Amino acid sequence: MSYHPTAADKQTVKTMVACGIPQEDIARCLGTDGIDAKTLRKHYRDELDTSIAKANSVIASRLYAAAERGEPWAVCFWLKTRGRWHETSAHEHTGPDGKPIEQQLKIVVTGIRPTPENSK
């Protein structure tokens, strides 16, 4: 039985590829009972090769538009990922007047001391 691609299957392939679904799983979702992965590659080569780039382009254009509108989350994300900006923090620990921290060792012993009443 030969497989004939449908418009619905073509859209399914595009969406699943864009979402990162493995080819073997995509193939099982096509036709009435699934198809072989080789058949998928034969009939949907263009979708397999371009769907991720097209999806990334659509999503990136929405991020870019949000950053252009000045949405803080988009500006921050853009600068961290595309602008190579990063957050830094520094913690300095010093004693009074910038001197080294003085450390003291205290040993505390607790317990009952023997008394004439409780040593019997």
Sequence and secondary structure as in RCSB ss.txt:
>XXXX:A:sequence
MSYHPTAADKQTVKTMVACGIPQEDIARCLGTDGIDAKTLRKHYRDELDTSIAKANSVIASRLYAAAERGEPWAV
CFWLKTRGRWHETSAHEHTGPDGKPIEQQLKIVVTGIRPTPENSK
>XXXX:A:secstr
      HHHHHHHHHHHHTT  HHHHHHTSTTT   HHHHHHH HHHHHHHHHHHHHHHHHHHHHHHHTT HHHH
HHHHHHTS            GGG            S    TTT  
